[in-house]
Amino acid sequence: MSTSVQRIFLSRIIGQSVYDPAGDKVGKLRDVLLTASIGSKQPRVLGLVVEVLGRRRVFVPIGRVTSINTGSIIITGVLNLRRFEKRRSELLAIHELLDREVTLPEGAKATLYDIAIEQQARRDWLVSSVAVVENGSRFGRRGASHVLDWSDVSGLLAEQVGQGATHLLATLDDMRPTDVANALRDLTPKRRTEIALELGDERLASVLEELPERIQVEILSVLDVNRGADVLEQMSPDDAADLINELPAQAAEELLSRMEPSEAEDVRRLMTYEERTAGGMMTTEPVILPPDATIADALALVREPELIPALATMVYVCRPPIETPTGRFLGVAHLQALLREPPSTLIGAILDNDIDWPRPGASLADVANLLAAYNLVALPVVDENQRLLGAVTIDDVLDHLLPEGWRDRG
């Protein structure tokens, strides 16, 4: 590293790409690991937490970092791909220290929103400065911001209750739900709770869908029952059903009773199916249209940004009603077929329905075989009366084919 003094605020480098000496990207910086120093000793930087391919977070010792700049971070040597695990004597600068309440020299209370690290003459990196905002008045006025020497604030490393997560959420805002979930797994239950309580319902729902069941239950259990019901309504019905099935019967029934009746009905129906069956894996909200809809109508629906890619590859055409369970299922229209035809074409003219689609009791193996045999990423699930009940996507199948606890492995 350069021997010149260099002070870097972490908010400027979190999320930056990390490169090897050849210029190849190895991952993204997600946090900085510090010593949990006691007393007046400055917290020392132990290394970087880097997210590599496959969402795994690994540790890079600070001695292996040759350059830290706001444009890029360069490391040297062979990367150890063992999953990062934090020790009790260590702190994650971004995920654990942001939003902590500290005391200023004159006794005023403030909230930490950024941390600066600085390289010393001996090549060590230490926490040198902190950026804080004074806690607002009772009239809602925002307090003044200050950049202070680390030693000028007290309470930074003390265990705190009700820490909040406002400034941490700002660093997570541009991350995908899967990446946020991956970050939450490395935190203490207390810190996870603080973050979950400040996420919006829709954002929290999307993050919960990517977490292991034990952490889903942990977070849901600390939410007010009305908010818990709101979050479950924002989840995909199949994911909501899986989560509710993990709860005690009384808690599950109370949440279902607080949900909108139509949302609760879908979840209750999914809960009646065995877990590793087509019915247990399907979502009740695929893209459904009547046969007199046009290709333009179909393309407008599959463009919706909240639709997962696997569900956007196929439109399901049924007689009314078009909410599941529908009227008679007529067939599917693949996205590629939609793109080949004029927008004014009726969707009923381009349907495929020459496959024996699975019933809700079909096994996981049967569904996986159909997806593989016909090169599909999704397929319909129908009942004995040829009504559409839902759709199973490839990610639903992979969730059950991968080893138990795969989300915990990062």
C-alpha positions in Angstrom: 0.0 0.0 0.0 0.9 3.6 -0.4 2.7 5.1 2.7 0.9 8.4 2.4 -1.8 9.1 5.0 -5.2 8.2 3.5 -8.6 8.8 5.1 -11.6 7.0 3.5 -15.2 7.2 4.6 -16.8 3.8 4.3 -20.0 5.1 2.7 -17.9 5.9 -0.4 -16.5 2.4 -0.9 -19.2 0.0 0.3 -20.6 -1.8 -2.7 -17.4 -1.1 -4.8 -15.9 -3.8 -6.9 -12.9 -5.7 -5.7 -10.2 -6.7 -8.2 -7.2 -9.0 -8.2 -3.8 -7.7 -9.5 -4.6 -8.7 -13.0 -7.6 -6.5 -13.1 -10.2 -9.3 -12.9 -13.2 -8.6 -10.7 -13.5 -11.0 -7.7 -16.5 -9.5 -5.9 -18.0 -6.5 -4.1 -17.2 -4.9 -0.8 -20.0 -5.5 1.6 -18.5 -4.5 5.0 -15.3 -3.8 6.9 -14.4 -5.9 9.9 -13.0 -4.1 13.0 -11.7 -5.1 16.4 -14.2 -4.5 19.2 -11.7 -2.5 21.2 -12.4 -1.6 24.8 -11.6 1.8 26.4 -9.6 4.4 24.5 -7.9 2.1 22.1 -8.8 2.8 18.5 -10.7 0.1 16.6 -8.3 -1.5 14.1 -9.4 -2.7 10.7 -8.9 -6.5 10.5 -10.0 -6.9 6.9 -12.8 -6.7 4.3 -15.9 -8.7 3.9 -16.3 -9.4 0.2 -19.2 -10.9 -1.6 -18.0 -13.3 -4.3 -19.8 -15.2 -7.0 -22.7 -17.2 -5.7 -23.5 -14.8 -2.9 -20.8 -16.2 -0.6 -19.2 -13.7 1.8 -15.6 -14.2 2.4 -12.9 -12.5 4.5 -9.9 -10.8 3.1 -7.2 -9.8 5.7 -6.3 -6.1 5.5 -2.7 -7.1 4.8 -3.8 -8.6 1.5 -5.3 -5.3 0.4 -2.9 -3.3 -1.8 -5.2 -0.4 -2.7 -8.4 1.2 -1.3 -9.8 4.0 -3.4 -13.3 5.3 -4.2 -12.9 3.9 -7.7 -11.7 0.3 -6.9 -10.2 -1.9 -4.3 -7.3 -4.2 -5.2 -6.2 -7.3 -3.3 -3.4 -9.8 -3.8 -2.8 -13.5 -3.2 -5.2 -16.4 -3.4 -8.7 -15.8 -2.2 -9.9 -18.0 0.7 -13.5 -19.0 -0.3 -14.4 -20.2 3.2 -17.7 -18.5 4.3 -17.0 -15.5 6.6 -18.0 -16.0 10.2 -17.6 -13.1 12.7 -16.1 -13.7 16.1 -17.5 -12.2 19.3 -14.5 -9.9 19.6 -15.2 -8.4 16.1 -17.6 -5.8 14.7 -19.0 -5.2 11.3 -18.5 -1.4 10.7 -21.5 -0.9 8.4 -24.0 -3.4 9.7 -23.4 -3.0 13.4 -22.1 0.5 14.1 -24.2 2.7 11.8 -27.1 4.3 13.6 -25.6 3.9 17.0 -26.2 6.7 19.5 -23.1 8.4 20.8 -22.4 11.2 23.2 -20.6 14.3 22.0 -18.0 16.1 24.1 -20.5 18.7 25.4 -22.9 15.9 26.4 -25.4 16.1 23.5 -26.6 12.9 21.9 -26.0 12.1 18.2 -26.4 9.3 15.8 -23.5 7.8 13.8 -24.0 7.8 10.0 -20.5 7.2 8.6 -17.1 6.0 9.7 -13.7 7.0 8.3 -10.6 4.7 8.4 -7.1 5.8 8.0 -3.8 4.1 7.1 -1.0 4.5 9.6 2.7 4.7 9.1 3.0 1.0 10.1 0.5 0.1 7.3 -2.3 -0.6 9.8 -5.7 0.8 9.2 -7.6 2.3 12.2 -10.9 4.0 12.7 -9.9 7.7 12.7 -13.1 9.8 12.4 -16.9 9.5 12.6 -19.7 11.4 11.0 -22.6 12.1 13.3 -25.9 14.0 13.2 -27.2 15.5 16.5 -30.5 14.0 17.6 -33.3 16.3 16.5 -35.4 18.4 18.8 -38.8 17.4 20.0 -40.2 19.7 17.3 -38.8 17.5 14.6 -35.9 19.8 13.5 -32.9 17.9 12.1 -29.8 18.3 14.2 -26.4 19.6 13.0 -23.9 17.2 11.4 -20.3 16.9 12.5 -17.2 15.0 11.5 -15.3 14.3 14.7 -12.2 12.5 15.8 -13.0 8.9 17.0 -11.9 9.8 20.5 -14.2 12.8 20.7 -17.4 10.6 21.0 -18.3 8.1 23.7 -20.6 5.1 23.6 -19.6 4.0 20.1 -18.7 0.4 21.1 -21.1 0.0 23.9 -24.0 -2.5 23.6 -27.2 -0.6 22.8 -30.9 -1.2 22.9 -33.1 0.2 20.1 -30.2 1.1 17.8 -32.3 1.8 14.7 -31.3 1.2 11.1 -32.0 4.4 9.1 -28.4 5.0 7.9 -27.7 1.3 7.4 -30.7 1.0 5.2 -29.3 3.7 3.0 -26.3 1.5 2.3 -28.6 -1.5 1.5 -31.0 0.4 -0.6 -29.5 -0.5 -4.0 -28.9 -4.2 -3.1 -31.1 -7.0 -4.3 -33.3 -8.7 -1.8 -31.1 -11.8 -2.0 -28.0 -9.8 -1.1 -29.8 -8.0 1.8 -30.9 -11.4 3.1 -27.3 -12.7 2.9 -26.2 -9.7 4.9 -28.8 -10.2 7.6 -27.8 -13.8 8.2 -24.4 -12.6 9.5 -25.9 -10.3 12.1 -27.1 -10.9 15.6 -30.9 -11.5 16.1 -31.1 -8.1 17.9 -29.6 -6.3 14.9 -31.7 -8.2 12.4 -34.8 -7.2 14.3 -33.8 -3.5 14.3 -33.3 -3.6 10.5 -36.5 -5.6 9.9 -38.6 -3.1 11.9 -37.5 -0.3 9.6 -37.9 -2.0 6.3 -41.0 -1.2 4.3 -43.6 -4.0 4.1 -42.9 -4.8 0.4 -39.1 -4.7 0.9 -39.3 -6.8 4.0 -41.5 -9.4 2.3 -39.0 -9.8 -0.6 -36.1 -10.2 1.8 -38.0 -12.7 4.0 -38.5 -14.9 0.9 -34.7 -15.2 0.6 -34.0 -16.1 4.2 -33.8 -19.5 5.9 -37.0 -20.5 7.6 -35.6 -20.2 11.1 -34.7 -16.5 10.5 -38.1 -15.9 8.8 -39.9 -17.1 11.9 -37.5 -15.1 14.2 -38.3 -11.9 12.4 -42.1 -12.5 12.0 -42.4 -13.3 15.7 -41.2 -9.7 16.7 -43.6 -7.9 14.3 -46.9 -6.6 15.5 -49.6 -9.1 14.3 -51.2 -6.6 12.0 -47.9 -5.7 10.4 -47.0 -9.4 10.2 -50.2 -9.9 8.2 -49.4 -7.0 5.9 -46.0 -8.4 5.2 -47.4 -11.9 4.5 -49.8 -10.3 2.0 -46.8 -8.8 0.1 -45.1 -12.2 -0.1 -45.7 -14.7 -2.9 -48.6 -16.9 -1.7 -46.5 -20.1 -1.8 -43.7 -18.5 0.3 -46.3 -17.1 2.7 -47.8 -20.6 3.1 -44.4 -22.2 3.7 -43.7 -19.6 6.4 -47.0 -19.9 8.1 -46.7 -23.6 8.2 -43.6 -23.2 10.4 -45.5 -21.2 13.1 -47.5 -22.6 16.0 -51.1 -23.2 15.0 -52.6 -20.4 17.2 -50.1 -17.8 15.8 -50.7 -19.0 12.2 -54.4 -18.7 12.5 -54.3 -15.2 14.1 -52.1 -14.0 11.2 -54.4 -15.5 8.6 -57.4 -13.9 10.2 -55.8 -10.5 9.9 -54.9 -10.9 6.2 -57.2 -9.7 3.5 -59.7 -12.6 2.9 -58.7 -13.1 -0.7 -55.0 -13.3 0.1 -55.7 -15.6 3.1 -57.8 -17.8 0.9 -54.9 -18.4 -1.5 -52.5 -19.2 1.4 -55.0 -21.5 3.1 -55.5 -23.4 -0.1 -51.7 -23.9 -0.6 -51.3 -25.0 3.0 -53.6 -28.1 2.2 -51.0 -29.6 -0.2 -48.0 -31.7 0.7 -44.8 -29.7 0.7 -42.9 -31.6 -2.1 -45.8 -31.7 -4.6 -46.9 -29.5 -7.5 -49.6 -28.0 -5.3 -47.2 -27.3 -2.4 -44.7 -25.6 -4.7 -46.9 -23.6 -7.0 -47.8 -19.9 -6.9 -51.4 -18.9 -7.3 -50.5 -15.7 -9.1 -49.2 -16.4 -12.6 -50.0 -14.2 -15.6 -53.5 -15.2 -16.7 -55.5 -13.8 -19.6 -58.8 -14.7 -21.4 -58.5 -16.0 -25.0 -59.8 -12.8 -26.5 -57.0 -10.7 -25.0 -54.3 -9.5 -27.5 -50.6 -10.1 -27.6 -50.2 -6.5 -26.7 -52.2 -7.1 -23.5 -49.9 -10.1 -22.7 -46.7 -8.2 -23.3 -47.9 -5.3 -21.1 -48.4 -7.8 -18.2 -45.1 -9.6 -18.5 -43.2 -6.2 -18.5 -44.3 -5.6 -14.9 -41.1 -5.1 -12.9 -42.2 -7.0 -9.8 -42.8 -10.2 -11.9 -40.0 -12.8 -11.4 -38.3 -13.8 -14.7 -39.6 -17.4 -14.6 -43.2 -16.3 -14.4 -42.7 -13.7 -17.2 -41.7 -16.4 -19.7 -45.3 -17.8 -20.0 -48.8 -16.5 -20.1 -51.7 -18.8 -19.0 -54.9 -18.6 -21.0 -58.2 -19.6 -19.4 -62.0 -19.1 -19.6 -63.4 -16.7 -17.0 -63.0 -16.4 -14.1 -59.3 -15.7 -14.6 -58.4 -15.8 -10.9 -57.2 -19.2 -9.6 -58.9 -21.6 -9.6 -59.9 -20.4 -13.0 -62.4 -21.5 -15.6 -61.3 -24.1 -18.1 -57.6 -23.9 -18.9 -57.0 -23.5 -22.6 -53.2 -23.5 -22.9 -50.0 -21.4 -22.6 -48.4 -18.8 -24.7 -44.6 -18.6 -24.5 -42.9 -15.3 -24.5 -40.9 -16.1 -27.6 -44.2 -16.8 -29.5 -45.6 -13.4 -28.2 -42.6 -11.6 -29.7 -43.1 -13.2 -33.1 -46.7 -12.1 -33.7 -48.3 -8.8 -34.4 -49.5 -7.0 -31.2 -53.1 -7.1 -32.4 -53.2 -10.9 -32.7 -55.6 -12.6 -30.2 -53.6 -14.7 -27.7 -56.0 -17.6 -28.2 -54.6 -18.1 -31.7 -51.0 -19.1 -30.5 -51.6 -21.5 -27.6 -49.7 -24.7 -26.8 -51.6 -27.3 -24.8 -50.3 -30.7 -26.0 -48.6 -31.7 -22.7 -50.2 -33.6 -19.9 -49.8 -30.9 -17.3 -49.4 -32.0 -13.6 -52.1 -32.3 -11.0 -51.6 -30.7 -7.6 -50.6 -34.1 -6.1 -47.8 -34.6 -8.7 -44.4 -35.3 -7.0 -41.4 -33.1 -7.0 -39.7 -35.7 -9.3 -42.6 -35.6 -11.8 -42.5 -31.8 -12.0 -38.7 -31.7 -12.4 -38.9 -34.3 -15.2 -41.5 -32.3 -17.1 -39.5 -29.1 -16.8 -36.4 -30.9 -18.1 -38.1 -32.9 -20.8 -39.8 -29.9 -22.4 -37.0 -27.3 -21.6 -39.4 -25.2 -19.5 -38.8 -22.8 -16.7 -42.4 -22.8 -15.5 -45.5 -24.9 -16.0 -49.2 -24.9 -15.1 -50.8 -27.0 -12.4 -54.4 -28.0 -13.3 -57.2 -30.0 -11.5 -59.2 -32.9 -12.8 -61.7 -30.4 -14.3 -58.9 -28.7 -16.3 -59.1 -25.5 -14.1 -55.8 -23.7 -13.6 -54.8 -23.8 -10.0 -51.3 -22.2 -10.2 -47.9 -22.4 -11.8 -44.6 -24.0 -10.6 -41.4 -22.3 -11.6 -37.9 -23.7 -11.8 -36.8 -21.8 -8.7 -39.6 -23.4 -6.7 -38.2 -26.8 -7.8 -34.6 -25.9 -7.1 -35.6 -24.8 -3.6 -36.7 -28.4 -2.8 -33.9 -30.2 -4.8 -31.0 -28.4 -3.1 -29.8 -29.8 0.2 -31.7 -28.8 3.3 -30.4 -25.6 4.8 -28.7 -24.4 1.5 -29.6 -20.8 2.2 -27.5 -20.9 5.4 -24.5 -21.9 3.5 -24.1 -18.7 1.6 
